[in-house]
């Protein structure tokens, strides 16, 4: 049985099935093996064999009739066996999950009113279920736009990553006559997910209903820029010993509009370059435009004041001055994409390239961390957790200096490296945590540790070598309240672990997001096909199979099989390609539609992020329980040693 289980974790689900079937054939009453096979069959979409085994378990009454009956009903619903599912109703014992599936069964059988009633009943038993709110909105969309709108908004409130709800939400708002609001929602839907068929055309239709929108928007933008004032920022103190960090804020821009915070100088970035410089005064609005491989700087009035074929650097003598960047688009293509005005310390560099200009912010590492820390961890969390986060972020930054040197910067100003919102995100508590740990970082083998961290590891982190195939500095670590594993969980126990809510420091009240610790996501199969389309065309999806798991249960490879071919997706790309999942720690089951092909893929998951290194929610929970920053760091990074970059400069001085 151990060998059969190991084959599944190694990614060979077919041989795992054969091995378990062989064991069951020799021992037909082995309930443990039967449970493993049920989970394997359901992942493969083979609901016929899953139902047969569940029926056998029900007959043998090994686990209690009601529990098996519920699983049998859900499997029939997911397998598209509507008549058989309806035939065993009513169930002897129902719960929020069975009511949810009964509602989808009613929808599939053409009874939206009954579906809506069952969804409401399900939500009365289990209010926190974003998928149920989403489907309630869908079944109410035509009959009651206002109720549908409320349902879609609740779904998005509980799970902001449920971007599939944005376009139908926009339609319900439009149906109620709120055209401008609907237009903004359609634009948000377009920005936060892969191209949706017909969405661009729909946006054009709605925009045509608002002929003055663009003009009003431009006028409002001019007024906003005139009224805006770049904030002052308290310098971090002497930065002579602090490494400089170059943060790539954005690439491929056609133009960027800024407002200066003090008297400034615009100069070529290459020393000795015989290109013109420009001096200006505070509160000027400048638009830097990518033009013919170079740059042009234009005032708000339209006056051109400078052109240059080289990069330009905007800087101040006043160390407290900042620069406002207007309408900055952050994390484009993700559910947390936002457009906002941001203020940045230090220098801004505008670097021309064939694809448009790159915007780079250069500043000392401590001031950079002032902006990173509150973007990565809530400022109201316990002080010792904030200090641990400061040390981890400093280590990560030092380890990655120069990584993107060919593109002109060190790190991305997004979650590709670390979230960084500039001055606007700074907070007193996080700034104090940075100051309290100034210079401190972690090393392994004498070099800065790539101190990865994620929002929530779901109770168990993963080995960095398993997740990325490189970098063996971070090992899988259980939460302090979770028992360590020396072997793989049986598949049914993994399912229970992911669906359950085990007690851990990662799940402390008010120090974690419930939707991050445990989550459910229904992703339309055609959405997954669209997300894969830039690289490969798989046609209609036939099945999705996990092809390897680590000790925590995280998936490191997934095979998507379609009518036109198959593709294997690995690593972090699994989350984005399979529908914007919160983590790779999930179990999956297809929901079959007409023709026996998956209509949806249902994911139940744990955690948010890659799950390597420090769990930010877990760090907060440990800090609240009395652990200090050093103890937190030793728990999550057991191989690391302490260091202080200021010691390097002291050595040089001696």
PyMOL commands that set and color helices and strands:
alter all, ss='L'
color gray80, all
select helices_A, chain A and resi 2-10+13-26+31-44+47-60+65-78+82-87+96-108+112-125+130-140+145-158+164-175+179-191+199-208+213-227+365-376+383-400+405-407+422-425+428-436+464-468+491-499+505-507+514-517+525-533+573-577+594-596+616-624+629-636+645-653
alter helices_A, ss='H'
color red, helices_A
select strands_A, chain A and resi 244-253+255-259+264-268+278-280+285-291+294-299+304-308+312-316+323-330+338-344+347-351+357-364+411-412+440-444+447-448+453-454+518-524+541-546+557-562+565-570+586-592+598-606+614-615+641-644
alter strands_A, ss='S'
color yellow, strands_A
deselect
rebuild
show_as cartoon
